[in-house]
Amino acid sequence: MKAYEIRDGFGLDKLVSCERPDPTPGPFQVRVRVKATSLNQRDLMMVEGRYNPRQKLPLIPNSDGAGVVDAVGPGVTRVKPGDRVMGLFSQAWMGGEPSRAAQTSTLGGPLDGALADTMVLHEDGVIATPAYLSDEEAATLPCAALTAWSALVTYGGVKAGDTVLVQGTGGVSIFGLQIARMLGARVILTSSRDDKLEKARALGAHELINYVTTPDWDKAARALTGGVGVDHVVEVGGAGTFEKSLRAVRIGGTVSVIGVLSGGAGTVPLTPVLMQNLRVQGILVGHRQGFEALNRALTLHGVHPVVDRVFPFAEARAAFEYLKSGAHFGKVVIRVG
Ligand SMILES: NC(=O)c1ccc[n+]([C@@H]2O[C@H](COP(=O)([O-])OP(=O)(O)OC[C@H]3O[C@@H](n4cnc5c(N)ncnc54)[C@H](OP(=O)(O)O)[C@@H]3O)[C@@H](O)[C@H]2O)c1
């Protein structure tokens, strides 16, 4: 099989193509011929050694892959050769509460991931690809889409008429926009670039704020809700945005803590959290049950993921550099098969 692995240390320079023996699926395992993989900030951080500097190497990066089952081991009943599937981000989180096993069974670190033409996974660790999606589109779902779904639906309880604020126009946030629209919510979206704001408007965002030219975007968001505050913030900015998110949300509202794009450390003002009865909910992607519900909803509404660019397998490094540049809108994908 062909793959990329992080070898001999971290950094994009250490991401090298390699050949490994073609794996045979064991009991309850399935072999997936990967057709496409998408990139998440986590994958870039993993390659650069910023996610887990103690990660054992070599490692095949990337949590998200979609492809076709071509062989199954003894005892497999959930899938058969020819089925189109996606890998679960967390191989051991089927539903309910998260666990240590759920946290430590994630693809693309610590387990080998999807930047390869072949993956062998437990049959429980794959999920059927919605028939109407291409493999490139499906490869965007396991991390970013499920994270937005967990934030807004599994833990968020967002309902029609609510106002949701999403930050930026990366993978999680654009899925946040699409899912919030599906739920019948009003969406306020922030971005550093006016051209991206226009693209978001075309996707259905109701209100747009440039967070560079309007640094007090929290006040602008409050003003857009008549001074009340938004019901839910999809918080991906981290240290540089969290405090403003607390100010943008209404009394009793929810801030879903998802990302740390501007840093993961900082002081947390506790008084507004308690005085405003806020709910600050940490999100770590999500479980298979949530993924199944997400797929049903996407299928029912015919929603297509927003794929910004598709890179060939040979240009994996360029794909990571493109993600790092922040020029993308939605998802960056690598075609594998
Ligand atoms: N907890 C989880 O389960 C989970 C799952 C997935 C991702 N994440 C995390 O969530 C974050 C976003 O991930 P992603 O894959 O969606 O990233 P991404 O696709 O690379 O999105 C990056 C975009 O975020 C926006 N952004 C950057 N800095 C910002 C800031 N200070 N304030 C507001 N927006 C900012 C920018 O949008 P504009 O160019 O429009 O300004 C940028 O293009 C990352 O920190 C990632 O690690 C966490």
The ligand as an SDF file (V2000), in Angstrom:
LIG
                    3D

 48 52  0  0  0  0  0  0  0  0999 V2000
  -12.8750   19.9970   19.3940 N   0  0  0  0  0  0  0  0  0  0  0  0
  -13.0180   19.3240   18.2660 C   0  0  0  0  0  0  0  0  0  0  0  0
  -13.5860   18.2370   18.2440 O   0  0  0  0  0  0  0  0  0  0  0  0
  -12.5200   19.9200   17.0030 C   0  0  0  0  0  0  0  0  0  0  0  0
  -12.8800   19.3660   15.7640 C   0  0  0  0  0  0  0  0  0  0  0  0
  -12.4720   20.0070   14.5880 C   0  0  0  0  0  0  0  0  0  0  0  0
  -11.6930   21.1610   14.6950 C   0  0  0  0  0  0  0  0  0  0  0  0
  -11.3380   21.6250   15.9120 N   0  0  0  0  0  0  0  0  0  0  0  0
  -10.5710   22.8550   16.0520 C   0  0  0  0  0  0  0  0  0  0  0  0
  -11.4020   23.9210   15.5860 O   0  0  0  0  0  0  0  0  0  0  0  0
  -10.6100   24.9120   14.9620 C   0  0  0  0  0  0  0  0  0  0  0  0
  -11.1040   25.1020   13.5380 C   0  0  0  0  0  0  0  0  0  0  0  0
  -10.8390   23.9200   12.8170 O   0  0  0  0  0  0  0  0  0  0  0  0
  -11.0840   23.8330   11.2630 P   0  0  0  0  0  0  0  0  0  0  0  0
  -10.6110   22.4910   10.8220 O   0  0  0  0  0  0  0  0  0  0  0  0
  -12.4660   24.2710   10.9350 O   0  0  0  0  0  0  0  0  0  0  0  0
  -10.0440   24.9290   10.7590 O   0  0  0  0  0  0  0  0  0  0  0  0
   -9.8610   25.5990    9.3710 P   0  0  0  0  0  0  0  0  0  0  0  0
  -10.7190   24.9370    8.3550 O   0  0  0  0  0  0  0  0  0  0  0  0
   -8.4240   25.6850    9.0630 O   0  0  0  0  0  0  0  0  0  0  0  0
  -10.4300   27.0770    9.6340 O   0  0  0  0  0  0  0  0  0  0  0  0
   -9.5980   28.1480    9.8420 C   0  0  0  0  0  0  0  0  0  0  0  0
  -10.4320   29.4260    9.7030 C   0  0  0  0  0  0  0  0  0  0  0  0
  -10.8250   29.8870   10.9780 O   0  0  0  0  0  0  0  0  0  0  0  0
  -10.8960   31.2950   10.9650 C   0  0  0  0  0  0  0  0  0  0  0  0
  -10.1070   31.8660   12.0600 N   0  0  0  0  0  0  0  0  0  0  0  0
   -8.7860   31.7690   12.2830 C   0  0  0  0  0  0  0  0  0  0  0  0
   -8.4370   32.4770   13.3590 N   0  0  0  0  0  0  0  0  0  0  0  0
   -9.5680   33.0290   13.8240 C   0  0  0  0  0  0  0  0  0  0  0  0
   -9.8730   33.9020   14.8950 C   0  0  0  0  0  0  0  0  0  0  0  0
   -8.9230   34.3300   15.7300 N   0  0  0  0  0  0  0  0  0  0  0  0
  -11.1680   34.2720   15.0700 N   0  0  0  0  0  0  0  0  0  0  0  0
  -12.1190   33.8280   14.2420 C   0  0  0  0  0  0  0  0  0  0  0  0
  -11.9100   33.0240   13.2110 N   0  0  0  0  0  0  0  0  0  0  0  0
  -10.6370   32.6300   13.0030 C   0  0  0  0  0  0  0  0  0  0  0  0
  -10.3700   31.7650    9.6250 C   0  0  0  0  0  0  0  0  0  0  0  0
  -11.5050   32.0950    8.8310 O   0  0  0  0  0  0  0  0  0  0  0  0
  -11.5180   33.4140    7.9240 P   0  0  0  0  0  0  0  0  0  0  0  0
  -10.4200   33.1970    6.9080 O   0  0  0  0  0  0  0  0  0  0  0  0
  -12.8760   33.4270    7.3490 O   0  0  0  0  0  0  0  0  0  0  0  0
  -11.2420   34.5780    8.8260 O   0  0  0  0  0  0  0  0  0  0  0  0
   -9.6270   30.5450    9.1040 C   0  0  0  0  0  0  0  0  0  0  0  0
   -9.6290   30.4950    7.7080 O   0  0  0  0  0  0  0  0  0  0  0  0
   -9.1670   24.4340   15.0860 C   0  0  0  0  0  0  0  0  0  0  0  0
   -8.5960   24.9850   16.2530 O   0  0  0  0  0  0  0  0  0  0  0  0
   -9.3020   22.9380   15.2330 C   0  0  0  0  0  0  0  0  0  0  0  0
   -8.2180   22.3410   15.8570 O   0  0  0  0  0  0  0  0  0  0  0  0
  -11.7210   21.0200   17.0530 C   0  0  0  0  0  0  0  0  0  0  0  0
  1  2  1  0
  2  3  2  0
  2  4  1  0
  4  5  1  0
  4 48  2  0
  5  6  2  0
  6  7  1  0
  7  8  2  0
  8  9  1  0
  8 48  1  0
  9 10  1  0
  9 46  1  0
 10 11  1  0
 11 12  1  0
 11 44  1  0
 12 13  1  0
 13 14  1  0
 14 15  2  0
 14 16  1  0
 14 17  1  0
 17 18  1  0
 18 19  2  0
 18 20  1  0
 18 21  1  0
 21 22  1  0
 22 23  1  0
 23 24  1  0
 23 42  1  0
 24 25  1  0
 25 26  1  0
 25 36  1  0
 26 27  1  0
 26 35  1  0
 27 28  2  0
 28 29  1  0
 29 30  1  0
 29 35  2  0
 30 31  1  0
 30 32  2  0
 32 33  1  0
 33 34  2  0
 34 35  1  0
 36 37  1  0
 36 42  1  0
 37 38  1  0
 38 39  2  0
 38 40  1  0
 38 41  1  0
 42 43  1  0
 44 45  1  0
 44 46  1  0
 46 47  1  0
M  CHG  2   8   1  16  -1
M  END
$$$$
